[in-house]
Amino acid sequence: MKDELRARVERRLGVDASAAHEIDEGWDSVVFELAGSWIVRVPRREDVREWLRREARLLPELASLLPVPVPRFEVLEDSDVFFVAYRKLPGEPPGPAPGATLARRLGELLRSLHGFPRDRALELGVESFDAGSWLERERAFAERCRREVAPLLDADERRRAEEMHGKFFATWDRALETALIHGDLGPAHVLRQSRQLTGVIDWSDACVGDPALDLAWALHGTPMKFAAALRKSYPVDEAQFERAGYYHRLGPWHEVLFGLERGRPALVESGLAGVRKRLPE
């Protein structure tokens, strides 16, 4: 933690920040833990500041609605030195074999989240898409993948990728109802203690969009028993299940693009490995 940031954190939180421990070299923010009880997030780019301001407006309302804890920003330092700070939530990421109890609780959380009033989300400044504008967003992302990622794949992999994109767009439901979503719900942002869900963190990607995006990891990146248990508390139709599978396959494509944009070849390589692993046969 740089000296100026450390001094500002100490002044706002009243704790010694000299032993701040960097726990996440995230794509959008650097995350520090202080004194075992505070989390400090520092944006990497100017645009991330607005994401955190929006998150600060949204979280208090989610805290009163959701059946699972979310962070409560106690400090939003919005000046030349920008950071947010909140009390650390208990728990650890779920690991490779999360249980059915966790799945059911996550389904309950998603049911509540996706029922959040759309009009209120708009009042809070959350980015909003309807079915048509979400489809255009996905088309733009697929086109970027064709330009920047597909040339790094072999001919058969490119063919399978095209078929994957084509199936998604051919079956898109133009009457889809969008909802408030987390937008980046994966194991890094889910906390548990024993079998209990103790928190969901990092809401900076929240928007009004396709609810199936929040099901991508939960249905397609977890054991079958977990996915089946989640569907008991969050009913999923076949179309949602298929869209969630598409979004899950896209995860590593984001990693490749970020690695290319930031000049981080290790991310490009790990992302390409994930792309190849998740391509449909």
C-alpha positions in Angstrom: 0.0 0.0 0.0 1.5 3.3 -1.1 2.3 5.9 1.6 -0.4 8.4 0.6 -3.1 5.7 0.5 -1.9 4.2 3.8 -2.1 7.6 5.6 -5.6 8.3 4.3 -6.8 4.8 5.3 -5.4 5.2 8.8 -7.0 8.6 9.1 -10.5 7.4 8.0 -10.5 4.0 9.7 -8.4 4.7 12.8 -6.3 1.6 12.4 -2.6 0.9 11.7 -2.4 0.2 7.9 1.4 -0.5 7.9 0.7 -4.2 7.8 -2.0 -4.1 5.1 -2.1 -7.4 3.3 -3.0 -7.5 -0.5 -5.4 -10.3 -0.8 -6.6 -9.9 -4.4 -4.9 -8.5 -7.5 -8.2 -8.1 -9.2 -8.9 -6.9 -12.7 -10.7 -3.8 -11.6 -9.5 -3.1 -8.0 -6.7 -3.9 -5.7 -8.0 -5.4 -2.5 -6.3 -5.2 0.9 -7.1 -6.7 4.3 -6.3 -4.7 7.4 -6.1 -5.9 11.0 -8.0 -9.0 10.1 -11.3 -7.1 10.1 -11.3 -4.5 7.3 -11.4 -4.8 3.5 -10.2 -1.9 1.4 -10.8 -1.8 -2.3 -8.8 0.6 -4.5 -9.9 1.1 -8.1 -7.3 0.4 -10.8 -8.9 2.7 -13.4 -11.0 5.9 -13.4 -14.1 4.2 -14.7 -14.1 1.8 -11.8 -14.6 4.7 -9.4 -18.1 5.2 -10.8 -18.8 1.5 -10.5 -17.9 1.7 -6.8 -20.0 4.8 -6.2 -23.0 2.9 -7.8 -22.2 -0.1 -5.6 -22.2 2.1 -2.5 -25.8 3.3 -3.4 -27.1 -0.2 -4.1 -25.7 -2.2 -1.2 -27.7 -0.7 1.6 -30.9 -1.6 -0.2 -29.7 -5.1 -1.0 -28.7 -5.6 2.7 -32.3 -5.0 3.8 -33.7 -7.3 1.0 -31.4 -10.3 0.7 -31.4 -13.3 3.0 -27.5 -13.3 3.0 -25.1 -10.6 4.2 -23.5 -8.3 1.7 -20.7 -5.7 2.3 -21.7 -2.4 4.0 -19.4 0.4 2.8 -18.5 2.3 6.0 -16.0 4.6 4.1 -16.2 5.9 0.6 -13.1 8.1 0.2 -14.0 10.0 -3.0 -11.1 12.4 -3.5 -7.7 12.3 -5.2 -7.1 9.1 -3.2 -10.1 6.9 -3.8 -11.0 3.8 -1.9 -14.0 2.1 -0.2 -13.7 0.1 3.1 -16.0 -2.3 4.8 -16.0 -4.8 7.7 -14.8 -8.2 6.5 -17.6 -10.7 6.1 -16.9 -14.1 7.7 -16.2 -17.1 5.6 -14.1 -18.5 2.7 -14.8 -19.3 -0.9 -16.8 -22.5 -1.3 -14.0 -24.7 -2.8 -14.5 -27.4 -5.4 -17.3 -29.3 -3.8 -19.9 -27.0 -2.2 -22.8 -28.7 -0.6 -26.6 -28.8 -1.1 -27.3 -26.5 1.8 -25.2 -23.8 0.3 -26.8 -24.3 -3.1 -30.3 -23.9 -1.7 -29.4 -20.7 0.2 -27.8 -19.3 -3.0 -31.0 -20.1 -4.9 -33.0 -18.2 -2.3 -30.6 -15.2 -2.6 -30.9 -15.1 -6.4 -34.7 -15.4 -6.2 -34.8 -12.3 -3.9 -32.2 -10.4 -6.0 -33.9 -11.0 -9.3 -37.1 -9.8 -7.8 -35.6 -6.4 -6.8 -37.8 -3.6 -8.3 -36.4 -2.6 -11.7 -37.6 1.0 -11.3 -35.6 1.4 -8.0 -32.5 -0.1 -9.6 -32.7 2.6 -12.3 -33.1 5.3 -9.6 -29.9 4.1 -8.0 -28.1 4.5 -11.3 -27.7 0.8 -12.1 -27.0 0.2 -15.8 -30.1 -1.3 -17.4 -30.7 -3.5 -20.4 -33.9 -4.9 -21.9 -33.9 -8.1 -24.0 -33.0 -6.2 -27.2 -30.1 -4.1 -25.8 -28.7 -7.1 -23.9 -28.7 -9.1 -27.1 -26.8 -6.3 -28.8 -24.3 -6.3 -26.0 -23.7 -10.0 -26.4 -23.4 -9.6 -30.2 -20.7 -7.0 -29.7 -18.8 -9.2 -27.3 -19.0 -12.2 -29.6 -17.7 -10.0 -32.5 -14.8 -8.9 -30.3 -14.0 -12.5 -29.5 -14.0 -13.3 -33.2 -11.5 -10.5 -33.9 -9.1 -10.9 -31.0 -9.4 -14.4 -29.5 -10.5 -16.7 -32.4 -7.2 -16.1 -34.3 -5.4 -17.7 -31.4 -7.4 -20.9 -31.8 -7.0 -23.7 -34.4 -9.5 -24.2 -37.3 -11.6 -26.8 -35.5 -11.8 -24.7 -32.3 -12.9 -21.7 -34.3 -15.6 -23.8 -35.9 -16.9 -25.0 -32.6 -16.8 -21.4 -31.2 -18.9 -20.2 -34.2 -21.4 -22.9 -33.6 -21.6 -22.0 -29.9 -22.3 -18.3 -30.7 -24.7 -19.1 -33.5 -26.8 -21.4 -31.3 -27.1 -18.7 -28.6 -28.2 -16.0 -31.0 -30.6 -18.3 -33.0 -32.5 -19.2 -29.8 -32.6 -15.8 -28.1 -35.9 -14.9 -26.6 -36.8 -11.4 -27.5 -39.5 -11.4 -24.8 -37.0 -12.2 -22.1 -37.6 -10.3 -18.8 -34.4 -8.8 -17.5 -33.8 -8.3 -13.8 -31.2 -6.9 -11.3 -28.3 -9.3 -11.3 -24.9 -9.6 -9.5 -23.2 -9.9 -12.9 -20.1 -11.8 -11.7 -21.3 -14.5 -9.4 -18.6 -17.1 -9.1 -16.7 -18.9 -6.3 -14.4 -15.9 -5.7 -17.4 -13.8 -4.7 -19.3 -16.3 -2.6 -18.4 -16.9 1.1 -19.3 -19.8 3.3 -18.6 -21.2 6.8 -19.1 -24.9 7.1 -22.2 -25.5 5.0 -23.7 -22.1 5.4 -23.7 -19.2 2.9 -22.2 -16.2 4.9 -21.9 -13.5 2.2 -21.8 -12.4 -1.4 -19.2 -9.8 -2.2 -18.0 -7.5 -5.1 -21.2 -6.1 -6.6 -19.5 -3.6 -9.0 -20.8 -5.5 -12.1 -24.4 -5.4 -10.9 -26.9 -4.4 -13.6 -30.3 -5.1 -15.0 -29.6 -7.9 -17.4 -30.2 -11.6 -18.1 -30.7 -13.5 -14.8 -29.2 -16.6 -16.5 -25.8 -14.9 -16.2 -26.0 -15.3 -12.4 -26.6 -19.1 -12.9 -23.6 -19.7 -15.1 -21.2 -20.9 -12.4 -23.9 -22.2 -10.1 -25.3 -24.6 -12.7 -22.3 -25.3 -14.9 -19.2 -24.9 -12.8 -20.3 -26.9 -9.8 -21.0 -30.6 -9.1 -24.3 -31.9 -10.4 -25.7 -32.3 -6.8 -25.1 -28.6 -6.1 -26.8 -27.6 -9.3 -29.8 -29.9 -8.6 -30.1 -28.5 -5.1 -30.0 -24.9 -6.3 -32.9 -25.6 -8.8 -35.1 -26.7 -5.8 -35.0 -23.1 -4.5 -34.6 -21.3 -7.8 -36.7 -23.0 -10.6 -34.8 -23.0 -13.9 -36.3 -23.7 -17.3 -34.5 -25.3 -20.1 -33.9 -22.0 -22.0 -32.3 -20.4 -18.8 -30.2 -23.5 -18.3 -28.8 -23.3 -21.9 -28.1 -19.5 -21.7 -26.3 -20.1 -18.4 -24.2 -22.7 -20.1 -23.3 -20.3 -22.8 -22.3 -17.6 -20.3 -20.2 -20.1 -18.4 -18.3 -21.0 -21.6 -17.6 -17.3 -22.2 -15.8 -16.8 -18.8 -12.3 -17.7 -20.1 -12.8 -15.5 -23.2 -13.0 -12.5 -20.9 -9.8 -13.6 -19.3 -8.0 -13.8 -22.7 -9.3 -10.3 -23.7 -8.2 -8.8 -20.4 -4.8 -10.4 -20.7 -4.3 -9.1 -24.3 -5.5 -5.6 -23.3 -3.2 -5.4 -20.2 -0.2 -7.1 -21.7 -0.4 -10.1 -19.3 0.6 -13.2 -21.3 0.0 -15.5 -18.4 -3.6 -14.5 -18.3 -3.9 -15.0 -22.1 -2.5 -18.6 -21.8 -4.6 -19.6 -18.8 -7.7 -18.1 -20.5 -7.0 -19.9 -23.8 -6.7 -23.2 -21.8 -10.1 -22.4 -20.3 -11.6 -21.5 -23.7 -10.5 -24.9 -25.1 -11.7 -26.8 -22.1 -15.2 -25.3 -22.2 -15.9 -25.3 -26.0 -18.7 -27.6 -26.9 -17.7 -30.8 -28.8 
